[in-house]
């Protein structure tokens, strides 16, 4: 477990370093509601834009029925249904932080 004296965002950044986790997984590790994780993510993205040594990475959601991948989605949350087949069997996006040059995530 990470030290409690760090803020939630600092702990999220440490957990996301060089790995990929969903909002649900982050919520479980941090002991906070999933919705709270989703509220912190845009702030983490903004912080990392200024840090040239790290970049935020988003593995997009995908439909398990037809395979549609939500590559152009700007929201960081999970989509409710697939625009192609209307299925609600959509995987959650996964987030991570990679070291290296800054780029779009």
Protein Blocks (a to p, Z undefined) as FASTA:
>chain_A
ZZfkbcfklmmmmmmgopacdfklmmmmnopafklmmmmmmmmmmmmmmmmkbccddddd
ddfklopacfkbmbfbdcfbdfklopabdcdddddddedddddZZ
